[in-house]
Amino acid sequence: MRITDSLLRECGACADQRKLFRKLYPRGANTTAATLRRAARAGLLISWLEHFLPVPARKAYQEAIAPAQKAFLEAIAPAWKAYEEAIAPARKAYLEATAPARKAYGKAIAAAWKAYSQAIAPALAKALRGVK
């Protein structure tokens, strides 16, 4: 697979990742192991490429990376816990401050949400026929 700035833009990559990609690969790059290692060392986030894999290949890939993923989650656990503890007071204050607005929003869109659900029901039922 060839990755280009255009592909990154189409996939919604953020500006800083696209800028770094263009710096490393001004004319794009093929997805070889060497290219992906270089990209990762430079700070590009490459894990999103799994979304281009067909389902069977994605499953095999996810099984292959499971040990690395487990080690990563264990390594970041202390930092994640400290982060969550540090932001808890701000999160609580935010939720309390925005509760009235969220409640009003929910009431304001309830009728539209109900109408939308009714409108899509036939198409959804048709699409789901035969799905097991």
Secondary structure, DSSP 8 states (H G I E B T S, - for coil): -EE-HHHHHHTT--HHHHHHHHHH-TT-EE--HHHHHHHHHHT---GGGGGGS-HHHHHHHHHHHHHHHHHHHHHHHHHHHHHHHHHHHHHHHHHHHHHHHHHHHHHHHHHHHHHHHHHHHHHHHHHHTT--
